[in-house]
Amino acid sequence: MILKRTVEPAAEPLSVSALKNHLRVDLSDDDELIAAYLEAARDYVEKTTRRSLVTQTWRLSLDGWPACDEIILPRPPLQSVTSIVYYDSEGASNTLASSAYDVDIDSEPGRVVLKHGESWPSTTLRPMNPVQVTYVAGYGLAADVPSYLVHLIRLLVSHWYENREPVVVGSIVGNIPLAVDSLIWLNRSY
């Protein structure tokens, strides 16, 4: 299984100006740094919670059809399935008709489920990554991301902005604040 983001989110879950307000930074000298921290924090939150925050597109590549009648789609919440493409042993691409499956956006993670009486194509597939599911995931726009996940990003950026070095000499060394770890593990998708 290979999972690759093909379309990045169009925006971050919160703005640099909102972060500057939280950090109580009035000058624009650190805008690029804060923007970099924002992107890194969003990426960190998405990877550790295994979620998609703002709308983005993913491609899941499988080495064959599953033995059961469903394909689980990582990085919830699922919004829609764009296509299911499979490649035969000659390398020709085929698209599975959307009438052959249902899309379950209510489950977490979301999934594609074959309709009653349908089966996966019996075509001989190429040996490597022959099945590719392209789908859209995320809460929607930046304003739709749950506030606790936005706050998690805010906490991370604040921590990184105040502690720019991995070790502060003359200080007790600690991990990422407990609040951050707690929010991550409470929201992790399995």
N, C-alpha and C positions, 0 to 999 in steps of 0.2 A: 504494500500500500504506500502510495506517495501522495502527499497533500501539498498543493502549491497555491499560493494566493496569486491570482492572475490580474485582479484589479484592486488596487489599494483603496482605502477609504478616501473619500473626497475631502474630508475635513477631520480635524481632531475633535475629541469629545468636549473640549473646552478651549477657549481662546488664550493666546499669550497675554492679552490685557487682563483677563479674569485671573490668570495665574499671578501676574504682577500685582494686582490688587490684593490677592491672598498673601503674597510674599511681602507686601508693603514696599514695593520697589517703584520709585517714581521716574527714574531715569531710563532712557532707552539704550544705554550702553550694553546691557546684558540681554537684550531682546533675542539675539541669535542663540545665546547659550540657553535661555529659558525655553525657546522653541525646540532646541535639540533635546533638552531634558523632557519636554512634553512628548515628543515623538518616541523617545526611548521608554518613557514611563507607560505610554499606551501600549507599546509593543510588549513590554514586560508583563503588564496586566493581561493582555490577550494570550500570551504564551503560558503564563502560570495558571490562569483560570481556564484555559482552553476554550475561550469564547471569542466571538467577533463583536466588537462594540458598534462602530458606525458601519453602515452598509458597505460590503465588499464582496468580491467574487472569488470563488475557490474552484479548483479542479482536483478531484479525487481520482487517482489512477489505481486500478486494481489489476492483479495478474490473471484474473478470470472472473467468471460469474460466481456469485456466492452459492453455497450449497442450500441455503434457505431462500425464502421469497422476499428478502428485504436487503437493502443496502443502507447502512447507518452512515450519516453524513456528519463528520466532526465539525467543531467550531460553531456551536449554536449561538443565537437562535436562527433557525432556518427560515428564510423568507420565501424562496422559490427554487425550483430546479429549472435550469435553462435548457440542458440537453443531456442525454446519455448516448455517447458515441462509442462504438466498438469497432475494432479492426480485425479483419479476417486474416488467415494465414498468408494471403497474397499482399497484405498491407492496405487493402481497400477499406475505406471508412463507411460505416453504416450508422444510421441514427435509429435508436429504439423509439417506436411510436409512443407518444405521450399517452395514448389511449390504452396502452398495455400496463400502466402503473398509476398508482395514486401517490401523492406527495403528502406526507404527514408533517405539518409544520407545528403541530401542538406538542409532540413528544420532544424531549430533550435528551440526547441530540435528536434532530429531525431525521427522517428516513424516507426512502423510496420503497414502496411495497407493491409487488405484482398484484394486479387485479385477479379476482377469482377466475380460475380457468386458464390464466395466462402462464407462460413459462419463459425463462430466459432463452434467447436464441441458441440453437444447437450448432451454429456455424463453428468450424474449427478456427480458433483464434490465434493470432500471432503470439509468440512466447513471452513478450515483455510488455507490460502495461497495456493490454488490449482494450480494457474497459475504462472509459473516462467519463466521470459525472461532473458536469459544470453546474454550479449552484451559487445562489446569492444568500449571504448570511449577514446577521447584524441586527441591532435593535431598530435601525432606521437612521434618521438624521442625528446629528450631535445632541440635539435637545431631547431625543428619545432614550438616550443611554441612561440607565438607572442612576440616581444621584449617589448611591453608595459606591458605585464603580468610578464615577467622576471624582468623588472624594478620595478614593484610593489613589488615583493618579495625582491629585493635588498633594496628598501626603508624601508620595514618592518624590515628586519634583521639589517639594519643600525640603525634604531630607537631603537630596542630592545638592540642592542649591546652597544649603547651609554647611554641608560637609563635602567639600569638593575633592578631598583627598581620601584614599582608602583607609588611612590611619591618621588620627590626629594625635600628635606628640603631646604628652602631658595630660592626656585625657583617658578615661576608661573606654576601652574599645568595646563596641556592641554591634549587634546585628541590626538589620532594618527594624524600625520600630514595631512593637507588638501589634499595634492597630493595623498596620499594613499586612502582616502575616495573617492575622485573623480574618480580614476582609477577603484576602486572596483565597484562603482555604474554604471559607463559607460559600464562595461563589464558583468554585472549580467545577467544571463539567467532567463527568467520568464516562 
